[in-house]
Amino acid sequence: MPRKSVDPVSGRAKASGQPASKGPRDSRISVLLVDDRAEDLMVLEAILGDLDVHLVKASSGEEALRCLLDRDFSAILLDVHLPGMNGFETAELIRKRERSRATPIIFLTGEESSPVSLQHAYAVGAADFIMKPISAEAIRSKVSVFVELARAMREVRIQAEQLRRMEDRQHRRLLEQVTEQRNRIFALSPDLICIAGFDGNILEGNPRWEGTLGWTPARVTGRPFLEFVHPDDRPSTKEALERLKKEPGAVSFESRFRRAGGDYVWLAWTGTPYPSERLIYAVARDVSESKRAAVEALRLNTDLERRVSERTAQLESANKELESFSYSVSHDLRAPLRAIEGFTRRLVDRHASGLDAEGKRLTEVVLTNTRRMAQLIDDLLAFSRMGRAELIRTRVDMRALAGSVSDELRAANPGRKLDFRIGELAPAWGDQALLRQVLANLFSNAVKYTRPRECAEIEFSSRQDKGETVWSVRDNGVGFEEAFASKLFGVFQRLHSSEEFEGTGVGLALVQRVILRHGGRVWAEGKTGTGAVFHFSLPTEGQGHAGKPA
C-alpha cells in the first residue's frame, strides 16, 4: 500500500507511491509568510516572487511554529490578527526559541496602528510594522534589506571558510566581491543601515545617512553612535546598545538623531547582534512625522476631554436648574388651578339652580380647561423627568409588553372596537418602564385618531435593519399630511385642534426623548384619510450604541 508522508510546511499528510523522503532542500534564502487570509498570502507571494527567495506560507501561528522547526528564515511577515494564537503571541514564542530569536519580524495589520499596538509590537521584537492594504514597493524594499543582509551574511560565512584555504590573491578577490555585494545592498536600501562594533563606534553607514541626516558615511565612520543621539535620549539608547551586546535577538528603540544642520529627527531603530563577529547590524527609519502626529493627537484629545468635561458640567448645572424650575412652575401653577377648580365646583354645587344654560356651559368650560391645564403640567413634568431618569437596560419581551398595553387600552375604551394585531416581535435591549411608556403613547395615539372609524385597526410589527431593530405602529385613522411629519415630535406640536382630538402635544415628544436616550431613531409616515405609521428603532442587543442626550 502507498505510504503517507507529512508535508513539512502545511503539516498535512500526503500520499506517496514511494517511501517517504524529504528530497533535495531548497538552498535559497527562506522567508516565512503568515496570514490566515489566502488572498493576502497570494498578494505577498506575488510581491516577493521576484526576490529569488524560498517563500513558505502558513495560515496560523501554530503552523508557523511548525515551519520554524523545519528551517531557518531570514525574515518573517506576520499578520497581527490570526485565529487562535494571534501575531503578538506567535512572535513571543518565536523569540523564546534560540534558533529564531534573532529572526526579523515584520508585523502586518489592517487596522490603524495606535501607540499601544506599536509598543506591543516592538516589545516582542518587531523589526517593522506595516499597514494593510499592502504597498508593494514598501514591503518589497523592507524585505529586500533583510533578505540581502541574510544573503550577505551567508556569503560572508561561506566565503570566510573558503578564504582560510585560499591564497592571498584569491582572498582579496573574494573579499572585494563581498564588499561590492554589501555596498549594493547599502546603496539601494530606502532605510538607514548602520554597522557598529560592540565598542559603540560606527563602522559603516549606507548612503541613506546623507539623504536623511545630511551626514556622508565617511563623516560618521569611526565616531561613537551616541555622539549623534540627543542628550535626553542617550541613557535609554545606551541601555538598548548594552542589551544588544548581552542578549540575543532583535532590539528596537527610538531616539532623536542629530542632523548635520544641528536639528534633530526621530529615528526608530531595530538592531540585531552578531556576537561571533562582535558586530551590530541596525536598520532605522524616520518617524518624525508620526511623532508629531502623536503629539498633536494627544493635544487634541486633551483639549476635547477638557471641552467635554466643561460641557458635561454645564449640562448637569442646566439640568439641576431645569429640575428646580420645573418643580417651582408646577407648584406655582397648580395652586391657582386648584383654586379656580374649587371655586367653580362650589359655584356649581351651591348655585346650580341660579345658573341658566349658558352659565352652566361656561362653568363646564372652566372645569374642562383646568383639567386640561393640570394634564399639561403633568405631561411637562414627565417630559422633564424623562431626560434625567437613569436607564436600566434589560432584555425586554416587546410582544408581552405590547399585549399588556393593548389590554389596558381595551379596558379603558369599552365602547370602542379595537383590533390590535401584534405579530412575532424581536426583543428589545432597553429600559422596560420607559419602553412601556413609548408603546402606551403610540398605541393611545392610534386609538385616539381612529375614533372616526367603526373598527380601529392597529398593527404592531418589527424588522431587522443594519445593526438595529425597527418597530412600527400602523393604524387606519385620519392620518396626516406627509409635509408635516417632522413637526409631530416637537413639544406642543399638534396637527388637529383640541376640539377634534384631545391631548397636550407632549406625548410624541416624550416618545422621541426616550428613543433618543436609547441611541435610536423615531419617524412617522402618513397620508390624510388613510392612516399613519410611526417607526422607532433601537440598536440590536450587543451593538453597544450609546444613547444621545435628550
N, C-alpha and C positions, 0 to 999 in steps of 0.2 A: 504493500500500500504506500502511496506517496506520503512522505513525512511533512510535517509543518515546521516552519521556522518563524521567528519573530522579527518583524521589521524594526530595526533599532531606532528609527525616527518616530514612527507612529505608535509603536508598542503593540500593534495588532498582528495576529497570526496570519501567515500567508502560506499557501500550498506550494510545494516544490516537488518535482519529479525526481530530483537528485538529493543526495544527503545535504543537509544544511551546511552552508559555508558563507562566510562574510564576503568573500570576493575581494578584489583589489580596493583599497581605500582611496577615496578622492584626496589627492595631496594638496589641493588648493586651500587657500585661507577660507575658514568657515565663518559664516555669520548666521546667528540664530534669530528667526523672526517669530514672535509670539503674539498672536491675536486670535480671539475667538470668532472673528468675522472672516469667512473665507474670501470675501471680495476684497477686504483690506489686505489680506496676505497676498492676493494676486497683484494688487497695486504695488505693494512693496517689492514683490518679485520682479515686476516689470521695470520699476525704477532702478533697482540694483543689479539687474541682469547683465549689464554690460561692464560690471566691475571685475569680471573674471574671478568670482569667488563662489564657493560652495554654499548655497542658501539652504538652510534647514528650517522647516516650518513646524510650528507647534501651535495647537489651539487652546491650550490651558497651561496653568502654572505647573501642574503635575507632569504633563507631557514634556514641558521644557526642562524640568529637572532630570527626567529620564534621558533626554538628549545630552545633557551635560555629563552624564555618566559614561557616555559613549565616545565623546570627543571634546576637544577644547575649541573655543570660539574667540575670534579677535574682537567681536562686538556682539551685543545683544540688543535688539529692538523689542521693547517690552510694553505691551498695552497695559495701562493702569487698571481698566475695568475688565476683569476676567471673571468668568463663572467660577464659583468655589473659591479658590485661593486667588486674591487679587494681585496686581502687579507689585505693590509695595511688599506684601508678604513673600512673594516669589523672590524678589530681589534680596530680602533679608536672608533667605535660605541659600541663595547663590553665594552671598558674601561669607556665609559660615563655612563654605566648602573651600579647602585650601587651594585646589587647582583653579577654581573660578573666582577667587577672591579679588583678583586684580582685573577681571574682565570688564571693560567699559560697558555700561548700561545706558541706553537712550530710552527714556520713557515717552510713550505716545498716549495722548489723551484727546477726547473730543469735547472737553469742557474747558471754559475759560479758567486758566490756572490762577489760583489765589496764592498769597504769600505763604499760607499754611501748607497747601499741597506742594509748593515748590520746596519749602523747608523739609517736608517729609521725604520728598524725592531725593534731595541731596543728602539727607541724613542716612538713607540706606545705600548711598554710594552712587547716585546717578551721575553720569557724565554729561547728560544734556536732557532737555525737556522740550518736546515738540508737540504743537497743537495739530489736531486734525481739522479740516482736510489737509492732507499732507502735501507740502510743497516739494515737488520732485527735485528741484535744484538744491534746496536747503538740505534735505535728508541725504541726497547723494554726496554732497560736499562733506557733510559731517561724518558719514560712514566711511567715505574715502580716506579721511585723515587717519581713522583707527585701522582701517584695512592696510593702508600703505605703511603705517607705523609697524603693524604686525609683520607685514612682508619684509620691511627693512630690518626689524629685529630678528626675524627668522634667517634672513640672508646674512646678517651680521654674525649670528651664532654659527651658521653653516660655514660661512667663509672664514671665520676666525679659526675654526678647526682645521680648515684646509691650509690657511696661511702658515700655521705652525709647521707644516710639512713641505712647504714650497720655498723656493729660492727667494732672495730679496727682491729681485726684479718682478717676479710674479706676485709677490706680496704687495708691492707698491701698486701694481696694475689693478689688482682686485680691490684694494683699498680705495683707489680712485673711482672705481665703478660704484662701490657702495656709497661713497660720498656724493657722487653725481646723482645717484638714485634718491638719496635722502634730501639733497638740495632741491630736486624736482618736487618732492612732496612739500617741502617748506615753501617753495615759490608758489605753488598752486593753492595752498590752504587759504580759505577765507577767514580763518581764525588765527589768533596769535599762538605760536608754538614756541615753547621755551625748553631748553635742556639745561639743567643746573646740576651741579655737583652736590654731594652731601654736605659740603662745607658752606653751602648757601650762595655760592658765586654762580653767575650766569655763564654758561659755556658757549651757548649758541642761541640765536633767535632767528625767526624767519622774517622775510621782507614785510610781513603784515605789521610788524612793530612800527615801521616808519609810517604806514598808512593810518594806523590808529593812534599812535603816541607821538609820532614825529621823530622817534629815535631810530637811526640806522642800526642794523645788527652789530656792526663793528663798534658803535659807540657804547653798547651795553655789554658786550662780551668782556668777561673778567671782572665785572663790577658786582657787588653784593645785590641780591634780589631785593632785600629790604630797603636798600637805598632809595628805590623808586616808590616805596609804599608811603602813604600818608602817615604822619606820626601817630595819629589817633588809632590807626588800623594796624600798626606794627605788632603790638602784643598778640592779637588774635592770629595774624599772619605767621608770626614766628611759631606760635603753638601748632598751626597747621603743618608747617615745614618739619617740625620735630616729630609730629605724628607720622609723616611720610617716611621719615628715616627709621622709625621704631616699629611701625605697624604695617603689615601687608595690606594691599587693597587700595582702591582709589580714595582720595580725599578731596572734597570740594570746599571751597571757601570764597568769600568775596572781599575785595579791598579796593581802596581808591589808589590809582596809579598815577604818578606824576608824568605829565606830557612834557615834551621838550620846551614848550612855551611857558611852563610853570603852573598851569592849571591841572586839575585832576579829573579823571574819568573813573567810573565804577567798572571793574572787571570781575567776571565770575570765572574762577579758576577750577580746573579739575586736574589733579596731579596723580601720577602713578609711579611708584618707586621701583627701581631695579637694583636691589641690594647687591647682587653679584658684581654689578658694574659701578656701584655707588653713584648712580645717576637718578635723577628725577625728570620724567617727561611730563610736561604740563601743557594744557590747551586752555585758552581763555577767550571770552567774547565780551564785547562792550554791552553792559546792561544799564548804562546811564539813563536812557530814556525810560526804561521800566522802573528804575528807582525814582525818577522824578514823578512818574505817573502814580507810583505807590504813595509818595509824599502828598501829592495833590489829592488823591483819593482819600487819604486819612484826614486831610484838612477839610474836604467837602463833607465827609462823614461826621466829623466833629461838629462842623457848622450845622449840619442837618439835625444831629441829635440835640444840639442846643435849641434850634428853632422848634423842633417837635416838643421838647420839654417846655419851652415857653408857651407854645400853642396849647399844650395839654393843661398847663396851669391856668391859662386864660379860659379854656373851656370849662374846667372844673369850677372856676370862680363864677363864670356866667351861669352854669347850671345851678349853683347854690343860690345865686341872685334870682334866677328864674323860679326856683322852687319856693323861695321866700315870697316872691311877688305873687305866684300862683295862689298860695295859701292865703295871702293877705287879700287879694282880689276876691277869692272865694268867700272869705269871711265878710268882707265889706259889701259884697253883692247879695249874699244870702240873707243878711239881716233885714234890709229894706224889702226884699222879695217876700220873706215870711210875714212882715208887717202888712204888705199890700194884700197878700193872700188871706191873712187872718181877718183883716177888717172887711174885706169883700165878702168872705163867708159869713161873718157876723151880720153884715148888711142883708145878705140873702136870707139867713136864718130868722132874723128878727123883724125884717121889714118886707118880706116877700109879698105880703098882701098889698102893700102900698106901691109896689112897682108895676108899671104897665109892661107890655110885651117888649118894648124897646129897651126899657130899663133892665129887664131880666136878660135880654140878649147881650147888652153891654157888660153886665156883671160876668156872664159866662165867657165873653171875650177876654176880660181881665184875668179870670182864673186860668183860661187856656194859655194865655201868654205868659203868666207867671210860671206855670208848669213847664212851658217850652224854654223859658229863661233858665229855670233850675236845671233842666236836662242839658242845656247848652253849657252851663257851668260845670256839671259833672263830666260832660264829654271833653271839655278843655282840660280839666284836671287829669282825666285818664290819658289824654294825648300827651300832656306834660310828663306824667309818670312813666309812660311807655318808653320815653327816650332815656330814662335813667335806670329802669329796672334791670337787675342782673339777669343775664341769660343763663339758664340751667339747661344745657343741651343733653338730650337723651334720644334714643331711637323711638319715634312716635308712629303708632299704628294709625295712619290717616283714614283708613276705612272705618275703623271703630270710632274715631273722633268725629268723622262726618255723620255716622249713624246717630251718635248721641246728640249732636247739634240739630239734626233734622227732626229727631223725635221731639225735642223741646219746642221747635217751631210749629210742629203739627198740633201739639197740646195747646200752644198759645193762640192758635188760629183755628178753632173748632169749626167755624163756618166756611172755611176755605177747602177747596180740593187741591191738595199739594202732592204732586207726583215727583218725588226725589229719585233720581236714577244714579245710584252710586256704583261705579264699576270696580274692577280689581285695581287697587291703588298701590303705588310704590310707597314704602315707608319714608318718613322724613327724619332728618337729624336736626333737632332744634328744641326750643323751649315749648313744652306741651301746652302750658297755660296760655302763652302768647299766641301759639298757632291755633288754639281753640277760639281765641278772640278774633283772629283773622277769618276763620270759617264762619263764626257767628255773624260777623259783619257782612261778609259776602253773601251768605245764604239769606240773611234778613233783607238785604238789598234786593235779591232776586224775588223773594216773597212779596216785598212791597211793590215793586214795579211790574209784577204780573197780576196785580189786583184786577185790572180790567178784563183778564182772561177767565173763562169759565173754569179751566183747569190750568194750574201753574205747572209747567214742565221745567224742572231744574236738574241739570245733568252735571255730575262731578267726575272728572277723569284725570289721568296723569300720563306722562310720557317722558322718556329719557332723551336728553339733547346735549351732547358735547360736555360731559362732566357735570351736568346739573339735571335736576328733575323739575319738570314743569307741570303744575296742576292748573286745571281750567274749570271755572264755574259758568255754565251756559244756561240761559233762560229764554223763554218765549215772550218776554214782556214788551214794554213800549219802546225799548231801545233808545238810541240817541244818535245824533249826527256825528260821523267819524271825525269831523274837523274839531270837535270839542273834546276829544278823548284825552288830550294832555291836561285839561283843566279839572278832570274828575277827582284827582288825588290831592288837590290843594285844600287847605283848611277853609271852611265856609263856602267852597265852590259847589254850586247846585245848578243843574240844568232845568229843573222844574220848580215851580213855586210851592210854598208850604201848603197852600190851599189844595193843590193837586196831590202832592205826596208829602207826608210829614217827614221831619228829620232836621238835623242841625248842620249838616255838611261837614261833619268831622269824621264819620265812620271810615270812609275810604282813605282819608289822610292817615288815620291810625293804622290801617292795613299796610299802607306804604311804609310807614315808620318801622313797623315790626319786621317786615320782609327785608328792608334795607339793613337793619341791625343784624339780620341773619346772613348777610352777604348775598342776598338775592335781588331779583327784579320784580316789578309789577307793572302790568299794562292792560289795556282794555281795547276791545273791538265792538262795534255795534252798527246798527242801521235802524233808523226810525221806523217803528211799527213792526219790526221782525225780531226784536230781542237783542241781547248783548251777551258778550263772553268776557269774563275777567280772568286774566292769567297771572300766576305768580310762580317764581322759580326759586329753588334753594340749591346750594351746592350738594352734590351727591356725597353721602357719608364717606369720610376718608379723604376728601379732596382738600380739606384744611383751609377753606376760604375764610378770611376774616371779615366780620361784618363792617359795614360802613357807618360812620357817625350819622345819627339822625336826630 
